[in-house]
């Protein structure tokens, strides 16, 4: 029966090609615009470390002075001072913990005649790789002893390793970063989590991967350049190692909720201990954000994308209201045909089902057009310079979601017109013929 209704629907649409084409176009535009933004939002809001994110936390303590500066946020930005990060590392209260900062340094190829070039990377402590389950193509990371000894070792990402050494194994070879030689001990398997959750988000959570990883203490001892935000409230002493400048990111791995509760209590105790030494004068209210909550707290997804998503869904709603009007006009214009079917014994449910199938046919065609428009929209997004632009790709779930949204929208738009059409009194309609 459904096959018969589908054939009837196609025949009916052929009799009014212009109106059918207009409805398909309206649905296609609404579906295409909304699915473009839904796909982008879906990609950007995904879990960067599925299966591990529930055990990863960003601790937050507030080391700022009690007096609030003009324009200062009520919430701390989550960065740590050097002394606080080192104290937490030495305390070793989590299953794993790592402190880090980003850096950009000139890479000087060892091959004669090759020009130096800049690359961005990360200065981290040894637990970084195990905490975040970083995949290695060859070699491995360094140890905690290497952290303390300020070992001059480096882990490269695949792209930089290939750029420097081609297809040859770089393990054990030397890389010169800035003016210092480092021994390569590991190569990552092109690790590039998106969003780059562990970094200082600062309005940009998507972009190029880190191409090298150095021991944090080594980079600090050598005065390697770092990039990112540094907030200070006192100008005395070395800014990086002082207790009045925050610039480091800190992450912990806690494998149970009880450990998370215990670590939060440890942070509160540490806070009060520092207060006894004249620091951290604000009320002790440490926070411990799970990875996904941290991304939400830091607004990793740009606010303008949320606005664009809302606008696209609003546009889809306007399109569906127009389709409701067009379907209503189409179905009511066929009042004579519907009345004859009713007079020959068709039930209202039969009429309603037939017109519903017709709305589904229009929705399927609109979904196909919307899919093409969505692909075009995603292609245009990939031409933009934004860090997330290259992530704008439609996966199978979004492909199915496009047709599902088109069918749901078209059926919803067809409910009122189909109900009105099947309520036409056949006797009254036939008398007017």
N, C-alpha and C positions, 0 to 999 in steps of 0.2 A: 504493500500500500504506500509506503514512504517513497519507493521508487516511482510509483505512478504520480504521486504528488510532486516529486522533484521534476518529472518530465512536464507535468502541467505548469509548474512554476516557470520553467524555461520558456515554454510556449507563450505564456502570458507576458513575460518580460520582452520577448521578441516583438510582440504586438505594440509595445510602447518603448521602443529602443532609447529614445532621447531621455525619457524620465528614468528608465532603468540605469542608463549610463550616468545620469546626474547623481542618483543615489549611490552607485558604486564609487563615484569620484569623491562624494562627500565623506563616505565611510573610509575610503582609502586615505584621504588627507588626515582625517582625525586619528586613524590607527597609526599611520606612518609617523606623524609628529609625536604622538604619545609614546609609541614603542621606541623611538629614537632615544628619548629621555629616560624611559624606564630601563632600557638596556644599559645606558651609561650609569645610571644610579645603581643598577644591579651589579655591575662590574666593580664599581668603586666601593660599594658597601660590603663586599665579600670578605670572608675571613682569610687573612694573609697566611695563617698557619693552622689549617684545619687539623683538629685532633690534639693540638698542643696549646692553643690560645687560652683554654680554661685554667691552665696552670701558670700562666705568665702574668705578672703584675708590675705596674708602675707605681712605686711608692712616692708620696708627696709629703714633704715637710716644708714649713714656712720659716726661712731663716732671715727674712727681711726685718729691719728695725721696726719698733713699735709705731713710730710716727709715719703716717702714710703720705707719700709724695703726691703732688697734684697729677691727676690723670692715671694714677696707679690702680691696677685691677684689684678687686677685693680678693681674688683667688690667686695663689702662687702659680707660677708657670710650670712647675714640676722639675725645674733644673736644680742641680746640686752644686755646692761648693766642693773644691778639691778635698779639704780636710774631712768634710762630712762623708763624701763618697769613699775615701780611704778608711775612715772609721768603720763604716758599714761593711766594707769588704773584709777588714780584719776580724770583725765580730763573727762573720760567717754564719749568720743565723738562718739563712735560707738554704734550700736544697742546692741551688746554684744562684749566683749573682754576678752581675757585670756592670761596670761603669764604662762610659764611652763618650766620644765626641767626634764630629766630622772634621775632615781636613781636605785641603786642596794643595798639592805640591807638584813641582816640576819633576817629571820622570826623564832621566837622562839615559837613553839607550847606550849599551856598551859597545854596539857596533860602530865602527869608525864612520864619521860623516853623517850619522843620523841626528836630526835636530831634536832637542828636548821638547816635551809637550806636557801640558797640565792634565792631571787626572784627580778626580775626587775619590776619597776613601774614608775609612773609619779607623779611629784609634780606640781599641777595645781591650778589655782584660780577658783572661784565658777561657772563662766559662762561656763566653759569647757563643762559640760554635756548637757546643753541646746543648746549651739552653734552647737555642732556636733551631736545632736539628738541621744545621747547615750542611748540605751535601757536598762531599769532596769528590772531585774527579781523580785526584791523586794526592798523596801526602796527607797532611793533617795540620792541626793547630799546634799552639805552644802550650806550655804548662804554667802552673802558678809560680814555680821557681823561675821560669823565664821572665815572668812579670817582675818579680823582685830583683832579678839580676839585670833588668833592662836589656834583655837580649835583642840583638839587631837581626830580627827575623821578620819575614813578611809572608802573608798569604795573598795570592792573586786571584782575581776572578778570571773566568775563562777568556773573555775578550782581551783583557790586557796581557795575559800570558801568551795568547796567540799573536798579538801585535808585537810583542817583544822577542819571542822565541820561535814563532811559526808553529810547526807541528812537532818540534822537538820537545822533550820533557824538560821543564824548567826547574825541577826539583834539584836543590843543591847549587843552583847557579846564583849569580849575583845581580841584583837590581839596584840602581842608584836613584834614590829619591831625595830630591833637593841636592845636598852635597854629601850624602851619607850612603854607604853601601849596606845593603841588607841581603841576607841569604834567604832564598825562596824555600819554604818548607811545605807548602800546600797550594793546591789549585782547586778552586770551587767549581762545581758543575753549573756554571752560569746562574748563580743564585741571585734572584731579583724579586723579592716579595713586594707585592703592591696591595695596599699602600705600604710605604716604608715606615712601618709602625714604630720601630725602635729608635728612629732618628728624632731630631728636634723638628717637630712638624712645622711650627711657625708659619701656618698658612699654606704650606706646600708639602703634601704627603706623597706625591707621585712624581716620578721623574727618572733620571738616570740611575743605574745601579752603582753601588760602591765597587770600585775596581781593585782596591787593595785594602788590607787590614794589617795594622801594626799594633804592637803592645802599647797600651796607653802610657805606661810609665816611661817607656823608651822615647816615645814621641814628645812627652813633656820634658824629659831630661835634655833632649836635643833641640828644644825650642821649635819644633815643627809647627808650621802655620796651621791654624784651625779655622773653620768657617762655621758660622752660626751666630746665635744670640748670646751675648754676655751682659748680664745686668749687675751693676755694682752700686754701692751706696757709700763708699769710702775710698778715697784715693791713695791711701798709704800702702806701701809694700808691693810685692809682685802680685798682680791681679789674678793670675791663674792659680796660684797656690794659696791665696788668701782666703779667709773665712767671711769675706764681705763681697764676693763676686760669685754668682751662680752661672754655670755654663756647661756642666756635665749632665748627661742623661744616665739614669740608673734603672735597672730592671732586675727582678728577682723571679725565681721559679719556686713555687710552693705547691706540692703535690697533693694537698688535701685542704679542706676548709678549716680544719682545726689548726693546721700549720699557718694558714693565712691569718686566722684570728690571733695566734701567738705572735706572729711577726708584727701585726698592727699594734699589739701591746708593747712589743719591744721598741717600736718606733716612738710610742708615747713615752716610754721610760727614757729613751735616749734624749728626746726633746726636753724632758724635765731635768735630766742630768746637765744638758747644755745650759739650761736656764740658771742652774746653780753656779755656772761659770760666767754668767753675765751675757749669754747669747740667747737668741731665739726667744725674745721677750713676749711674743704673742701667745695667746692661749694654746695649749698643746692639743691640737686636733689633726693628727696625721691621717692621711688618706691612703688607700691601697686599691688602685683601679685595675680590674681585669683588662686584658688587652683590648677587647671589643668596646668595653665601657670607656677606656682611655681614648680610643679613636673618636668616639662620640663626644666625649668631654672636650677634646682638642679641636673639634669641628674639622675633622680630616676631610670630609666631603665639603667642598666649597658651598657657601650659602647661596651663591648665584645659581648653582645647579639645582638646589632645592626649589628655588623660585621658578626656574625654567620648567622643572617637572610639574609643579602646580599649575603653571600656565598651560602646559601641553595637555594636562588632564582636563582643565577647564575648556580648552579648545575642542577636545573630544566630546565633552558634554554638549557644547553648542552644536557640533556636527550631528550628534544623535538626535537633538531636538528638531533639527531640520529634516532628518530622515523620518522622524515620526510624522511630521506634516506631509511629507511626500508620500509615505506609505498610506496615510489616511486618505489622501486624495486619490491615490491609485485604487485602493480597495473599495471605497465608496462609489467610485465611478463604475465599478463592475457590479453594482447592485442588482441589475437585471439578471446577469449570469448567476449570481449567488442565489437569487430568489427562485430561479428555475430549478437549481439543484435542490433547494429546500423543498420545493413543491413535489419533486420526484422522490423524496424520501430521505435526503441527506440530513443528518443531525447537525445541530449547531457545533458540536465537538468536531465533526468531520470538516466543516467549513473552517473552524478555528485552526485545526491541524494543517489543513492545506495552505492557508495563508501564512501560518508560522513557518512551514517548510519554504515557502516563497521568500520570506524574510531571511531564512538561513542561506538560501542560494545567493541572495544579494550580499549577505554578510561574508560568505566565502569568497566571492569575487572581490569585494572590498578589501578583505584580508590579503588576498594575493597582491592587489595594487598597493595596499599599505606596506606590505613586506618590501616591495621594490622601493617605495619612498623611504622606508626606514634604512635600507641599505645605502641609499643615496645620502640620507642625513648623517649616518655614521661615517661615511666616506668624507663628508665635508668637515665633520668634527676632527677626523684624523689629520686634516690639513692645518689645523690650528697649532700654535706653539705651546699650548698648555701641556704640563707634565703628564696629565692623564690621557692626552689625545690618542696615543697609540693603543690604549686599552679599549677603545671604542670598537669592539668586535662582537658580533651576535653569535652566541653559542646555541646549541640545540634546544636548550630549555626556553630561551627567548624566541627561537624560531617557532616552536609549538605555541608559546604564549601569544604570539602575534595572531595566529588563527583563532586561538581560544578567545582572546579579547574581542576579535572581530565578530565571532559567532555570538558571544554573550551580549555584546552591544547591539547587534542587529536583532536578536530575539527579544531583548528588552525593549528596543524601539518598536518592534512589531506587535507587542502585546496589546496596546491600546487600539491601534488601527484594526487588528484582527478581531478583537472583542466587539468593537463598534460595528464592523461589517457583518459579523455573524448574528447580530441582534436586529438586523433589518427585517421588518415584517414582510414576508414574501407576498402575501395577498395585496398589501398596499402598493408594493413595488410593481407587481404584475398588472395592476389596474391602470397604472400610468403609462404602460408600454403601448 
